[in-house]
Amino acid sequence: TRLYRTSAVEVDSGLGFDGVAFDWWRDEQPNGFSRQQVRNARISIAKAVREALGDEKIILANVMWHHDRDTVRYLSGAFLEFWKDGNESRVYNSSELKKIEKSLDFYNSNLASPKIIALNGHRKTKDLSDQDRNSSENRKMAKLLTAMSVVVPDNGYILYSDGSRDDPNSDLFHLNYDFYSFDIGQPVGPMIQVSPGVRYKEHEGGFIAYNITSSNKMFLRSNGIEVEISKQAGLFCRDTAYGLDCLSYD
C-alpha cells in the first residue's frame, strides 16, 4: 500500500496511489486561526477529499493523542504518534498506556474500512545509537506496544522510533526489532479482555497478550491453559507439543 502526502487530484489521476495522509490533524495549529476555524476547515477538507476519492481510497490522518470525533467518519486510517511533550528521556507511564489503549479502541471502533491503525511509540532516548535503541528497557516497551498493536486493532501496525525532537536531521529513526518477525499465523478469534488493562488474542499457532497494569496477572486461555504475564509487558507465545514457547519480555 502506498500512501503519500499529496493532493486528492493526484491520487485520483491514475498514478497508482492508494490514498492520502493528513499530518498534524488537530484543531490546535500555530497559524493564527482559532480552534473553531481549524475544526471547520478540517471537516470541510476531509469531507471533500472523501467525496473526491470515493470509499476505496485510504484517507489516513496523524491524529496523535486526539480522539478526532469530527472527521473520523471520513477516515479509514489513523497514525497515532504518541509524542511525550518534549521529554524523550523516559518510557511511557501507566496513565499514558491507558490513553494509548483508549485511542486504539476508539479508532478501531470508528474508522471506516479497512481501519488501518499505525501505532507510533517514541522510545526512551539516552543517545542516538542502535545500542540505546536496543536497550532492555526500550525492547520491553517496544514489545508491549507491539502486542497492543496486534491485540486491539483489526489491522494494526507498529513503529517504535526515536522521538521527533531527538535528531534535528530526521524524525522517527528506528530499529527493525527481531521480534517483529515472530510468526504464529493469523488470528483465530477476537480480542479477549481478561480484566482492565489485560487483553490477548488467539492465533493459529499461539497467542499474543499484553498487560499495562502495575502488577503481574494470571489468566486462563480459551483452551484451558493458565498463563502469567508480567506487569507492563507484552507476551508472545507459540504453542508446542511440550507447552508454551514464549519470547522474553525484553
Protein Blocks (a to p, Z undefined) as FASTA:
>chain_A
ZZddddfklmmnonopabdcdehiafbdcehpafklmmmmmmmmmmmmmmmnommbccdd
dekjaccfklmmmpcbdcddddeehpakbccdfklmmmmmmmmmmmmmmmccehiacddd
ddddfblcfklmmgmklmmmmmmmmmmmmmmmmbdcddddddfklpmkbghiacddfklm
pcgbjafbdcddfbghiacdddfklccdddfbfbdcddddfkopacdddehiaddddddf
kbccdddfZZ
